[in-house]
Amino acid sequence: MNIYPAILTGDLVKAQSELNECKKIWEHFGTDNFSQFVVQMDVIDGQFADNLTLTPVDLAQLDFGQLKADLHLMTEEPLNDVYELHGVKEQVPVRAVIAQIERMSHQADFIEEVRKKDWWPGFSLDAFTPLSEIDETSWPQLKLVQLMGIEAGFQNQKFLSQVLNKIEELVALRLDKGLEFEIVVDGGVKEECLVQIKAVGADSVAVGSAIWSAKDKIEAYQQFINLLD
C-alpha cells in the first residue's frame, strides 16, 4: 500500500517546509522502497469549502526536488484550475490531477484537459457522494479514484467508518468493469483505521495531520509502514 503525505496550507513557507520533510522521508527509506515518492497537494478555493490554500500558480514557487505531485482540487469548477496548471507545468511535477466531482460541470472536458499534458485524470468523491455520480463514460478514462473518509476541505477530522463499505463497493466495481485505476483513500486516515482500509482493498492512502502533528515525521511515517507489514 502507498502512503502519500498530504499538504494542506495557504502558506508558502509552511508548504516548502513540509515538502522538505517529505524529501527527508524519501531519503530515509530509500529509493529501493519507492521508485517515486508522491505528495498530495490540496487546492481549496474558499468556495467548495470554507478554507483557502495555495493555488496551482502558487505551487510553481515551491521546490519539489525529485518528488512527484498529485493535485487534489477542492474547487468550484476544477476545470479552471487545470487550465491554470497548464501554465506552470514546467515548474510543478504533476503525476495526477484529482478533482472533487461535486462542483464539476463536465466530467469529459476535465478528463480531456488533464490527459492533454499526459497527467493522470482522477476523480474524488466526498464521503456522502455515491459512486453513481461518476458518468459511465468516465470510468474507462480514469487512472485514479479517490474516496474521502471525511467531508473534504479540512484536515484533522475523524474517519467515517461507513466509507469502508464504499471502498468495498468501488473495488467490486473495478473488478466487474475490468479496469485498473488506483483506489486512494484521503481524510481522517490514522493508525487505528489504516489496517481496515487496506483490508477492504484500497491501494493507497493520503495522510495529512497524522504526519504533520507528529514531532518526528519520519517516525510517524514508519509507524504507518509497520502497520502494513
N, C-alpha and C positions, 0 to 999 in steps of 0.2 A: 504494500500500500504506500502511496506517495503522501508526503506531508508537506503542504505548501504554506509557508508563512504568509499571513495576510496583513497588509499595511493599510490602515485607515486613518488619515490625518489631513488637515489642511495646512500643515506647517512643513515647509520645505526642509528646514533643518532637522526636524524630527524624522521626516521620511528618509533623509540621507543617513541619519544615524541608524535607523532600523535596517536599511539596505546594507550598511556596513556590518551590522550584526549578522545578517544573512550570509554575507561573504565569509565571515568567520566560521559560521556553522558549516558551510560547504567545505572550507579549508580543513576544518577539524575532522569531518567524517570522510573526506577524500573523494576524488572523482571515481574511485573504484566502486563506491556505493551509489554515486549519482552521475549518470552520463551528462545530465544537465540539471541545474537547480532552478526551480521555478518559484517566483514570488508573485503572489496575487496583489495587485494594486487596486484598491477600491476607489471608485469615482462616483461621488454623490453630488447632485446639483442643488440641493436645498428644496427641491420641489417633490421629487419622488419620496424623500424622507426629510424630516426636519434636521438636517445635518448638511455640512458643506465641507468638501475635501478639495484636494488638488485636482486640476483639470488635466486632460490629456496633454495640452500645451505645457502646463507646469512640469509634467513628468520629464519633458525634454531637458530640464535643467539638472536632472539627477544623474549621478554616476552609477550605472548598474554593473560596471565591470563585466564579468562573464555570465552574470545572471540572466535568465530569461523572465519575461513578464507576461502574466495573464492579467488583462484588464477586466475588472468586474464593474460594469456600467449600471449604476442605480440612478437613472436619469429619466427625465420626462419624455424625451424622444431620442433613444440611444443612437439612431442612425446619424444624427447631427454630430455626435461625439466621434463616430467612425470617420466622418469627413474631416474633422479636426485632427484626428490621429494621422490621417494620410499626410498631413503637412509636416509631421515630426517623425516620420517613420525611420529616418536615419539615426535619430537620437534615442528612440525608445525600442529596446529589443523585444518586440512583441512575439509571443508564441500564439496566444489565443485572445479573442475579444468575446467576452461573455456578457450578455445583456439580460436584464430583467425584462420579461416579455409583457409584464402588466401594462406598460406605457408604450409599447412598440406598435406603431401603426401598421407596418407592412413587414412581416417576417421574411418574405422572399427578398425584398430590397436590402434588408440588413445583411442577410447571408451573402448576397451577391457582392456588396461593397467590401465586406470583410475578406472574402475569397480573392478579390482583385489583387490584394497585397500578399497573397499566399499565407495569410494568417488563418488560424483555426476559428471557425464560427461556433459559438456556444450560446446556449440559452440557459438562463437561471430562473427558477420558479420559487416564488415566495412560499412560506410554509403552508399556506392555505390555498394556493393556486393548484388546480388539478392538472395532471398530465395532458388531459384532453384539450387544454388551451394551446398546445403546440399543434400547428397545422399538419395534416397528414403528409403534405408535400415537403414539409421542412425536415422531417425525421432523417431521410437518407443523406441530407446535406450537412448534418451536424457532426462535429468532431468531439463535442463535449456537451453534456447536460449536467447542470448543477442544481442541486436541491438545497434550499435554505432550511436550516434547522431552527430558524428564528424568523422574526419579521425583519426584512432587510433594512439596513441603514445604520445600525449601531453595533458596536462590539460589547462584550461582557453581558450578554443575555443568556438565559438558561435554555438548553437544548430541549425542543419539544419532542417527546418520545413517540408521538403518533407519526412523525416523519419516518421512522423506521419502516412502517408499513408501506409508505410511499416509495422508499428505496427498493424494497422487495418488488413492488409493482413495476418500477422502472427497469429493474434487472430482468424481470419476466418479459416485459415489452421488448427490450433489446434482443433477447433470445428469440422471441417469436418473430420479429421482423428481420432477423439475421444481420443485425447491424453491429458496429464495433466502436461506438462513441464511448468516450471516457465518462464515468459517473463520479462527480465530485460532490461532497457534502460540505457546506460552509455555514458557519454560525453556531455558536454555543458549543463547539467541539472542545470538550475537556477530557481528561484521562478517564473519568468514570463512564463515558459513553463511547469511547473510541472502539473498544473491542466489539460492542454491539453493532456499531456502524460497519465495521469490517465484516462481521459475521453475516449480515444481510446482503452483502455483495457490492458495496461501494469500492471504487478503485482508489480514490484519493480523498483527502480532507484538506480544507483550508483552515488554518489555525491562527487566530489573532491574539486576543487578550491572554490566553493561557501561556503564550510565549512571552509577550511584551511585559506582562505584570511580574514575571519571574526575575529575581535578582541575577541569576545565572542563566542566560538564554540558551547556551549550549547544553547545560544540564537539563533544562526544561524540554528541549528537543529530544535529548537522549531518553528521557522518561517515556515519551511517546513511542520511540522506536522499541524500547524494552517491552512495552505492552503488546507490540505486534509480533514479537518473537514466539 
